[in-house]
Amino acid sequence: MGEPTYEELLQRLAPYGQEHVLGFWDRLSGPEQADFADQLAQIDLALLDRLWRGEGTGLEVQAMVERAESPPGVRRDGSGLPVGPEQARQHGEQLLRQGRVGVILVAGGMGSRLGFDQPKGMYPIGPVSRKSLFQIHFEKVLAIGRRYGVRVPVYLMTSPATDQPTRQFLEAHRFFGLPAEDVVLFCQGLMPAVDAQTGKLLLESPGRLALSPDGHGGLIRAMARSGALQDAQRRGLEHFFYFQVDNPLAPVCDPLFLGWHGAVRSDMTTLVIAKRHPLERVGNVVSVDGRLYVIEYSDLPEELAQRRSPDGSLLLWAGSIAVHAIRVDFLARMADQADQLPFHRARKKVPYLDASGRPVHPDRPNAIKFERFLFDILPYAERAIVIEGDPKECFAPLKNAPGAAEDTPESVQAQMSALYTKWLRLAGAEASDGVPVEISPLFAMDAQELRGKIPPGARISQPTYFP
């Protein structure tokens, strides 16, 4: 069969009121028309129509909160599970030594909110070294591999916007010491953006829709379609450590976290923090009828976010920081059900062409994007738990440009320096407050390892990098 004609495309689009996207058809060359027709053929117009009308998006939040309970797992004092910290750590170290753990690193975002026009993973965040996020994370994986005598593969999800520059960057830096064959890149899918008022498709150019990544929930389908999931199975991996690129403090392959996950045979374990305030922009992990769910902050009305337990604590206290341990076989099972995950709506600023073909750059949200979230597989888990971490040690998200109220390069670097200063003091050094310090994972991964590498009583009073 040949490419669909203009009349055939019009017949397909008209029932959904989307025929306007053909307004510049006559301006396109033959190849451009063929490419645009192919793009339109991949759009599920019926699904898009339902999503814009609010069908099949998100959860019944009010009903869920009424039945919500604190999720099962481990609090920071070690309580909550019959497995103690020492037993859990030994179990996690065994999993690592046996080569049963791989890493999933999600890196589909551009640094637009940072004022950085490249993939966010390339942002130079090291407080002293100016190392990129990618280098910091890859060196953590390399250090884990050296400590336990194994190769830890990295499955790195890009987006169409970040895929090529990410590949070029990593290749130029020789994957920061990891074997090239142990870094498996795969690209997430796309969804069209629609006008928030009318539900009409937006055009990026005369022959191209305005598309955006389909969310980190698109990872499951992307891993299966790309062969990345099958690669993990061939390597004999049993668990993934999952995290997002914008958190340089992510405790990559922490044996204690992995050990609790593995010891209780959890399908999916989530690292959480006690929320700093009710409206913190993190997912809210709750237990409802024996199943774990995450209520995204954008889906949670303020009145529900403010609710308190009888003891005065927040009812929705457990904030997800997008760090998970996931059984490989659970992710493989979910690959067959990926299309059942709900879409979430997000109002965003999306540039587009107006009816006359002029580019419009809105100064306020004008469009709705549809995304799937990975945490929506939690209710399918036969067993799932949470582990509470110390936000000062595991969560420093890089989100906003310098000068913003929070989650800026300055605040992230200050938090990194504060953690390394704590390690130095625990290792017996004298380190001044507020002085930028940085410790490469290849030098030491924790205070205990650092203790044997610096002289007792060492004074750190100026910016210092331990390579």
C-alpha positions in Angstrom: 0.0 0.0 0.0 1.2 3.5 -0.8 1.1 6.6 1.4 -2.4 7.8 2.4 -3.7 10.7 0.2 -4.8 14.1 1.5 -8.4 13.0 1.2 -7.8 9.8 3.2 -6.0 11.7 5.9 -8.8 14.3 6.0 -11.3 11.5 6.4 -9.4 10.1 9.4 -8.9 13.4 11.1 -12.3 15.0 10.6 -14.3 12.9 13.1 -12.0 14.2 15.9 -11.9 17.8 14.7 -8.2 17.6 13.9 -8.3 18.4 10.2 -6.6 21.7 10.8 -3.2 20.0 10.9 -3.4 19.6 7.1 -3.6 23.4 6.7 -0.1 23.6 5.3 -0.2 20.4 3.3 0.4 22.2 -0.1 3.5 23.8 1.2 5.2 20.5 1.9 7.4 18.6 -0.6 6.5 15.0 -1.5 9.0 13.5 1.0 7.7 15.9 3.7 4.1 14.9 3.0 5.1 11.2 3.3 6.9 11.9 6.6 3.9 13.8 8.0 1.5 11.2 6.9 3.5 8.5 8.6 3.6 10.6 11.8 -0.2 11.1 11.7 -0.7 7.4 11.2 1.0 6.6 14.5 -1.3 8.8 16.5 -4.2 7.1 18.2 -6.8 9.8 17.7 -9.5 8.1 19.7 -7.2 7.7 22.7 -6.1 11.3 22.4 -9.7 12.5 22.3 -10.5 10.5 25.5 -7.5 11.7 27.3 -8.2 15.4 26.6 -11.7 14.8 27.9 -10.2 13.5 31.1 -11.1 9.8 30.6 -8.5 7.3 31.7 -6.1 9.8 33.3 -5.0 9.4 36.8 -6.7 8.0 39.9 -9.7 8.7 42.0 -7.6 10.7 44.5 -10.3 11.7 46.9 -11.5 8.1 47.4 -7.9 6.9 47.7 -7.0 9.4 50.4 -10.0 8.4 52.5 -8.7 4.8 52.6 -5.0 5.6 52.6 -2.6 4.1 55.2 1.1 4.5 55.8 3.0 2.3 53.4 4.8 -0.8 54.7 8.6 -0.6 54.9 11.5 0.7 56.9 11.7 4.0 58.7 14.9 5.8 59.3 15.3 4.3 62.8 15.4 0.8 61.2 11.9 -0.2 62.4 9.2 -1.7 60.2 10.6 -4.9 58.9 11.7 -8.1 60.6 15.0 -7.9 58.7 17.6 -5.8 60.5 20.1 -3.4 58.8 23.1 -5.7 59.1 21.3 -8.7 57.6 19.9 -6.5 54.9 23.3 -5.0 54.0 24.9 -8.5 53.8 22.1 -9.6 51.5 22.5 -6.6 49.3 26.3 -7.0 49.1 25.8 -10.7 48.1 23.4 -9.6 45.2 26.1 -7.2 44.0 29.0 -9.7 44.2 27.0 -12.2 42.3 26.4 -9.7 39.4 22.6 -9.8 39.9 22.1 -6.0 39.8 21.9 -3.6 36.8 21.2 0.2 36.7 18.4 2.0 34.9 19.3 5.7 34.5 16.5 8.0 33.1 17.9 10.9 31.2 15.3 12.1 28.7 15.1 15.7 29.9 16.7 18.8 28.5 18.1 21.5 30.8 15.6 24.1 29.7 14.5 25.1 33.2 18.1 25.4 34.1 18.8 27.8 31.2 20.9 25.0 29.7 20.2 24.0 26.1 21.7 20.5 26.3 20.7 17.2 27.9 20.4 17.7 31.6 22.9 14.9 32.3 25.6 17.0 30.7 25.2 19.8 33.3 28.5 20.5 35.2 27.3 20.2 38.8 30.4 19.1 40.7 31.0 21.7 43.5 34.7 21.8 42.8 35.5 19.6 39.8 32.5 20.8 37.7 31.9 17.2 36.7 28.7 16.5 34.8 25.8 14.7 36.3 26.6 11.8 33.8 30.2 11.6 35.0 29.2 11.5 38.7 26.7 8.8 38.2 28.9 6.7 35.9 31.7 6.9 38.4 29.4 5.7 41.1 28.6 2.6 39.0 32.3 2.1 38.2 33.2 2.3 41.9 30.5 -0.2 42.9 31.8 -2.6 40.2 35.4 -2.3 41.6 34.3 -2.7 45.2 32.4 -5.9 44.5 34.5 -7.3 41.6 31.7 -7.2 39.0 30.6 -5.3 35.9 27.4 -3.4 36.5 25.5 -2.6 33.2 23.8 0.7 32.8 20.5 1.0 30.8 20.1 4.6 30.0 16.8 6.0 28.7 17.0 9.0 26.5 14.4 10.9 24.6 14.3 11.9 20.9 15.7 15.3 21.9 18.5 14.0 24.0 19.4 10.7 22.3 22.0 11.9 19.8 23.8 14.5 21.9 23.9 12.0 24.8 25.5 9.3 22.7 28.1 11.8 21.3 28.9 13.1 24.8 29.3 9.6 26.3 31.4 8.4 23.4 33.6 11.4 23.5 34.3 10.8 27.2 34.7 7.0 26.7 31.7 6.3 29.0 33.7 7.7 31.9 35.5 4.4 32.4 32.7 1.9 31.9 33.0 -0.6 29.1 31.0 0.6 26.1 29.1 -2.7 25.9 27.9 -2.2 29.4 26.1 1.1 28.6 22.9 0.3 26.7 21.0 3.4 25.4 17.4 3.2 24.4 14.9 6.0 23.5 11.5 6.6 25.0 8.4 7.3 22.9 6.5 10.5 22.1 3.0 11.8 22.6 1.3 14.8 20.9 0.6 17.9 22.9 -2.9 19.5 22.5 -4.3 22.9 23.0 -5.6 23.1 26.6 -8.8 24.9 25.6 -9.8 23.0 22.5 -8.0 19.7 22.5 -6.7 20.4 19.0 -3.3 19.0 18.0 -0.5 21.6 17.9 2.0 21.9 15.0 5.7 22.5 15.6 6.2 23.2 11.9 4.0 22.9 8.8 4.7 19.2 8.5 5.4 18.2 12.1 3.3 17.8 15.2 4.3 19.2 18.5 5.4 16.1 20.4 6.8 15.5 23.8 8.3 12.4 25.6 5.7 10.0 27.0 7.0 10.1 30.6 9.2 7.8 32.6 6.3 5.3 32.4 7.2 4.9 28.8 10.4 3.1 30.0 8.7 -0.3 30.1 7.6 -0.4 26.5 10.9 1.3 25.4 13.1 -1.3 27.1 11.1 -4.2 25.7 11.0 -2.8 22.1 14.6 -1.8 22.1 15.9 -5.1 23.3 17.3 -3.6 26.5 15.1 -5.7 28.7 16.1 -8.9 26.9 19.8 -7.9 27.3 19.3 -7.7 31.0 17.7 -11.1 31.1 20.5 -12.6 29.0 23.1 -11.2 31.5 21.2 -13.0 34.3 20.3 -9.8 36.1 17.6 -10.1 38.8 17.2 -6.5 40.0 17.4 -3.0 38.6 18.4 0.0 40.6 16.4 2.9 39.0 17.0 6.6 39.4 16.8 9.9 37.5 19.7 11.8 36.1 19.0 15.1 37.9 19.8 13.8 41.5 23.6 13.7 42.0 23.1 12.3 45.5 21.1 9.2 44.3 22.6 6.3 46.4 23.4 4.2 43.3 23.2 0.5 44.1 23.2 1.1 47.9 23.6 -2.4 49.4 21.4 -1.7 52.4 18.5 -0.5 50.1 19.0 -3.4 47.7 19.3 -5.8 50.6 16.0 -4.9 52.2 14.4 -5.1 48.8 15.8 -8.5 48.1 15.4 -10.0 51.5 11.6 -9.6 51.6 11.3 -10.4 47.9 9.7 -7.1 47.0 8.8 -6.7 43.4 9.4 -2.9 43.6 10.9 -1.0 46.5 10.7 2.8 46.6 13.1 5.1 48.4 11.1 7.8 50.2 11.8 10.9 52.3 9.5 12.4 55.0 8.0 15.4 53.2 9.4 18.7 54.3 6.0 20.4 53.9 2.5 19.2 52.7 2.8 20.7 49.2 6.3 19.4 48.4 6.6 18.6 44.7 7.1 14.8 45.1 4.9 11.8 44.6 3.0 10.7 47.7 3.3 7.0 48.4 0.3 5.4 50.2 -1.1 2.0 50.9 -4.7 1.4 49.9 -6.4 -1.9 50.4 -3.0 -3.6 50.7 -1.6 -2.2 47.5 0.9 0.7 47.1 0.1 3.7 45.0 1.8 7.0 44.3 -0.4 10.1 44.0 1.5 12.7 42.0 1.7 16.1 43.6 0.0 17.7 40.6 -3.0 15.4 41.0 -3.4 16.1 44.8 -5.7 18.9 45.9 -4.3 21.1 48.6 -7.0 20.2 51.1 -6.0 16.5 50.9 -2.3 17.2 51.0 -2.8 19.1 54.3 -4.5 16.2 56.1 -3.1 15.0 59.4 -3.1 11.7 61.2 -4.4 11.6 64.8 -0.9 12.1 66.2 -0.6 15.3 64.2 1.8 14.0 61.5 1.1 14.3 57.8 -1.2 11.5 56.6 0.7 11.6 53.3 4.2 11.7 54.7 6.1 9.5 52.3 7.5 11.4 49.4 8.9 9.5 46.4 12.2 10.7 45.1 12.1 8.5 41.9 14.6 6.0 43.3 13.5 2.3 43.0 14.7 -1.2 43.2 12.7 -3.3 40.7 12.8 -7.1 40.0 13.7 -7.8 36.4 11.0 -10.5 36.2 8.4 -8.0 37.5 9.3 -5.4 34.8 9.1 -8.2 32.2 5.6 -9.1 33.3 4.6 -5.5 33.2 5.9 -5.1 29.6 2.8 -7.1 28.5 0.5 -4.6 30.4 2.3 -1.3 29.6 -0.6 0.0 27.6 -2.9 -0.3 30.6 -1.0 2.3 32.7 -2.9 5.5 33.0 -1.9 8.8 31.4 -1.4 11.9 33.5 -2.2 15.4 32.3 0.3 18.3 32.7 -0.3 21.9 31.6 2.8 23.2 29.9 4.1 26.0 27.7 4.4 24.5 24.1 5.5 26.7 21.1 3.3 26.2 18.1 2.3 27.5 14.7 -0.9 29.6 14.5 -3.4 29.3 11.7 -1.4 31.6 9.5 1.8 29.7 10.0 3.4 32.2 12.4 5.4 30.7 15.3 3.9 31.4 18.8 6.0 31.2 22.0 3.5 31.4 24.8 4.4 33.0 28.1 2.0 30.8 30.1 0.9 27.2 29.9 -1.2 26.8 26.8 -1.2 23.1 26.2 -1.7 19.7 27.8 0.9 17.0 27.6 0.1 13.4 28.4 2.6 11.2 30.3 2.8 7.8 31.9 4.6 7.4 35.2 6.6 4.4 36.2 5.2 4.3 39.7 1.8 3.4 38.4 3.1 -0.2 38.1 3.2 -0.4 42.0 -0.4 -1.6 42.4 0.5 -4.6 40.2 3.3 -5.7 42.5 2.6 -8.8 44.6 4.8 -7.2 47.3 6.1 -3.7 47.5 7.7 -1.7 50.3 9.2 1.7 51.0 12.6 2.6 52.6 12.9 6.0 54.3 16.1 7.8 53.6 17.7 11.0 54.9 17.0 13.7 52.3 20.3 15.4 53.2 22.1 12.3 52.0 20.0 11.0 49.1 18.0 13.8 47.4 19.3 16.9 45.8 17.2 17.4 42.6 18.6 19.8 40.0 15.5 21.5 38.6 15.7 25.2 38.4 17.9 28.0 37.1 20.3 29.9 39.4 18.4 32.3 41.6 15.2 30.3 41.9 13.7 29.5 45.3 14.9 25.9 45.5 16.5 23.0 43.6 19.1 25.2 41.9 22.7 24.5 41.0 23.8 26.5 44.1 21.5 24.6 46.5 22.5 21.2 45.0 26.2 22.0 45.2 25.9 23.2 48.7 24.1 20.0 49.7 26.8 17.9 48.0 29.5 19.8 49.8 27.7 19.5 53.1 27.5 15.7 52.7 31.2 15.4 51.8 32.1 17.7 54.8 30.2 15.3 57.1 32.2 12.3 55.6 35.5 14.2 56.2 34.6 14.9 59.8 33.5 11.3 60.4 36.9 10.2 58.9 38.7 12.3 61.4 39.4 15.5 59.4 38.8 19.1 60.4 36.6 20.6 57.7 35.2 24.2 57.8 31.6 24.8 57.2 30.6 26.4 53.9 33.8 25.5 52.1 33.2 23.7 48.8 34.5 20.1 48.9 34.0 17.2 46.6 34.9 13.5 46.9 34.9 11.4 43.7 33.1 8.1 44.1 36.4 6.6 42.7 38.2 8.0 45.8 35.7 7.0 48.4 32.0 6.0 48.4 31.3 6.7 52.1 33.0 8.0 55.3 34.2 4.5 56.2 36.2 4.1 53.0 37.4 7.7 53.3 38.8 7.1 56.8 41.7 5.0 55.5 42.7 7.5 52.7 43.2 10.8 54.5 45.6 11.6 57.4 44.0 11.9 60.9 43.4 15.6 61.8 43.7 16.8 58.2 42.5 20.4 57.9 40.2 21.3 55.0 39.8 25.1 54.9 39.7 25.9 51.2 37.9 24.4 48.1 39.2 20.8 47.8 38.6 18.0 45.4 39.5 14.3 46.2 39.8 12.7 42.7 
